[in-house]
Amino acid sequence: MTNHNTFTSAHSSENVNGSLTDVTHESSGKMNGELTSYLEKNADQSQKPILEFPNKRTQDYGEKPKSFWIINLIHLQNVTKDLIEDLATMPEVKQIRLEGYATTDKKPSI
């Protein structure tokens, strides 16, 4: 059985307390704080079902998944082909990128 490192991009179909265009420009510090808050909330909402899924199948990956809110990405190490294929069926998953393989929209060819 071959294990892979995979990077899963999440996306949200829902707005998180407005949109980026709603961010005021009163000060760059306030804007940065609002942007950070927006990105963190968006990642929390969109990644939640994806992060819960592998937690039920710890035998299918090596280390605990790592969430990167700033780019809304989840990194999994030593993932089985079965888990990758199951993640690809989730509507929250925008893209799966296997380390050392070409990027795909959803379905990786392993």
C-alpha positions as CSV (number, residue, x, y, z in Angstrom):
1,M,0.0,0.0,0.0
2,T,1.4,3.4,-1.0
3,N,0.9,6.3,1.2
4,H,1.0,9.9,0.0
5,N,1.3,13.4,1.4
6,T,-1.8,15.3,0.3
7,F,-2.9,18.9,0.5
8,T,-6.6,19.5,0.5
9,S,-8.1,22.9,-0.3
10,A,-11.4,23.7,1.2
11,H,-14.0,26.2,0.0
12,S,-17.1,27.6,1.5
13,S,-20.3,28.2,-0.4
14,E,-21.5,30.4,2.4
15,N,-20.6,33.9,3.3
16,V,-18.9,34.4,6.7
17,N,-20.3,37.5,8.3
18,G,-20.3,39.5,5.1
19,S,-17.6,39.5,2.5
20,L,-14.2,41.0,2.0
21,T,-15.8,44.0,0.3
22,D,-17.5,44.8,3.6
23,V,-14.2,45.4,5.4
24,T,-13.9,49.1,6.2
25,H,-10.7,51.0,5.5
26,E,-10.6,53.1,8.7
27,S,-7.1,52.0,9.5
28,S,-4.8,49.4,8.1
29,G,-4.5,47.8,11.6
30,K,-8.3,47.4,11.9
31,M,-8.5,46.2,8.3
32,N,-5.8,43.6,8.9
33,G,-7.6,42.4,12.1
34,E,-10.9,42.1,10.2
35,L,-9.3,40.3,7.3
36,T,-7.5,37.9,9.7
37,S,-10.8,37.3,11.5
38,Y,-12.6,36.7,8.2
39,L,-10.0,34.2,7.0
40,E,-10.0,32.3,10.3
41,K,-13.8,32.0,10.4
42,N,-14.0,31.0,6.7
43,A,-11.4,28.3,7.3
44,D,-13.1,27.1,10.5
45,Q,-16.4,26.7,8.7
46,S,-15.2,25.3,5.5
47,Q,-12.6,22.9,6.9
48,K,-14.7,21.5,9.8
49,P,-16.4,18.6,7.9
50,I,-13.1,17.8,6.2
51,L,-11.1,17.7,9.4
52,E,-13.8,15.6,11.1
53,F,-13.8,13.0,8.3
54,P,-10.2,11.8,8.7
55,N,-10.6,11.8,12.5
56,K,-12.9,8.9,12.1
57,R,-10.3,7.0,10.1
58,T,-7.0,7.5,11.9
59,Q,-5.7,4.3,10.3
60,D,-5.7,6.0,6.9
61,Y,-3.1,8.7,7.6
62,G,0.1,9.3,9.5
63,E,0.1,12.5,11.5
64,K,-2.7,14.7,12.7
65,P,-4.1,16.9,9.9
66,K,-2.7,20.4,9.9
67,S,-5.0,23.3,9.1
68,F,-3.7,26.5,7.5
69,W,-6.4,29.2,7.8
70,I,-4.5,31.9,5.8
71,I,-4.8,29.9,2.6
72,N,-7.7,27.6,3.6
73,L,-5.6,24.4,3.2
74,I,-5.4,21.2,5.1
75,H,-2.2,19.1,5.0
76,L,-2.3,15.3,5.6
77,Q,0.7,13.1,5.7
78,N,1.0,9.4,4.7
79,V,-2.6,9.2,3.4
80,T,-4.0,6.0,1.9
81,K,-5.4,5.9,-1.6
82,D,-8.8,5.1,-0.1
83,L,-8.9,8.2,2.1
84,I,-7.8,10.4,-0.8
85,E,-10.6,9.0,-3.0
86,D,-13.2,9.5,-0.3
87,L,-12.0,13.0,0.4
88,A,-12.4,13.8,-3.3
89,T,-16.1,13.0,-3.1
90,M,-16.7,15.6,-0.5
91,P,-18.4,18.8,-1.8
92,E,-16.3,20.9,0.6
93,V,-13.1,19.8,-1.1
94,K,-12.1,22.1,-3.9
95,Q,-8.7,20.5,-4.8
96,I,-6.4,17.7,-3.8
97,R,-2.7,18.0,-4.5
98,L,-0.5,15.0,-4.0
99,E,3.1,15.8,-3.2
100,G,5.3,14.8,-6.1
101,Y,2.3,14.5,-8.5
102,A,0.5,17.0,-10.8
103,T,-2.3,19.1,-9.3
104,T,-5.8,17.9,-10.0
105,D,-9.2,19.6,-9.6
106,K,-10.6,16.8,-7.5
107,K,-9.9,13.2,-8.6
108,P,-6.2,12.3,-8.2
109,S,-4.8,9.6,-10.5
110,I,-2.6,7.4,-8.3
